[in-house]
Amino acid sequence: MIVGKVYTVSEVNDVVKGLIHSRPELGSLQIQGEISNFRRYPSGHCYFNLKDSQSLLKCVMFAGSARRLKALPRNGDMVLGIGRIDVYERDGVYQFYVDMLMPVGAGDLMLAFEALKKRLAAEGLFDPSLKKPIPAHPRTVGVITSSAGAAVRDIITVAGRRDPSVRILLYPVKVQGTEAPPEIVHALQFMNRQKLCDVLIVGRGGGSMEDLWAFNDERVVRAVVASKIPVISAVGHEIDFTLCDFAADLRAATPSAAAELAVPDTAKERAAYEGLDRRLTNSMEALLERDRTQLRQMAERPCFRYPERLFENTGLRLDQLAHRLDVAEEKQLSGCAERHKVLAAKLQALDPRAILGRGYSITLDGKGRVVTDSGSVRYGDRLRTVLAAGSIESQVLAAEARKDGSEENEDKIL
């Protein structure tokens, strides 16, 4: 049995709001604290927390007030906020509505962060030359994060969409609190020792600077630098920075972005390959069509359609050359015949036998030599006289010699 009044949720929020409004001092407050989890939305409204060593207070600064800021505060800044406490009834939370925000100094966590960052940087742990390249096509991606957080779900979703064949190997660790750093270090060392993956994603979702502090731990930073497997740091949101980001081989703005950096988009690659394949196919088809067209054009040429015509003009040319050769040969032979007749006539005119026909004779000595001088024979030599018809054998009985320039004959008896 229910005894007494039953309140609705809205009624309870109204009661609490009334209690707050009944306290005038809550209508105008000055609160000092350290900024954490600062967010500025496209609307211009700023949402953040003010905290000290024991408590945290949700705060909102609307765009009108935020425009008066000379510079946006950063996580870790110590500030003095002026405003009022009120209830946001929809969420049932009370928060500090800030009208003015003035810097006081850097908070303890930010001072510790900057001091450690400076010391580790001096050791060269953040040197770009130490960065290892991220493999282009990993087969296994190791993830070191909380198994209950949204980060691992985002990584699995994005990686599965980009390349379903890539294996995701989770090593669950705590990502917040004092136990987180040793677990993260052990996970890094184990994954390296067993060589279980090609690339490692180390990180968690967003949170305040305290929530992310495990990734500022010096042990974690040194383990990230010592990793032989390339490490992608994916801690918090885009505006969050930890020392793990500086030590890693690559920083991702969010866990989802880390998955995009670690796993190639095979759909895009496949589309690119298909595009190249289509271009290659189209180019080959265009080349083949061009060759086919050229082949058809060549086949239509007369030399291919009527190859016998190629030899028609050649035959005519051969006939012309043969005729010219015949004419030249006939002319040459005719000339030779005429020259032969002339030479034959000359030869006939010089033929001694023609002279013999006119009554002359040729006298030969016993050795067949022509006797032209009576002094070349002696008494008793046998001679042969060649006539136009036949020859006469004779013997020298006497020879008559004629002296030059004298008409006087002298008989000489040999």
Summary of the structure (lengths in Angstrom):
residues: 414
radius of gyration: 64.0
end to end distance: 203.5
largest distance: 207.2
contacts: 1119
relative contact order: 0.07
helix: 44%
strand: 23%
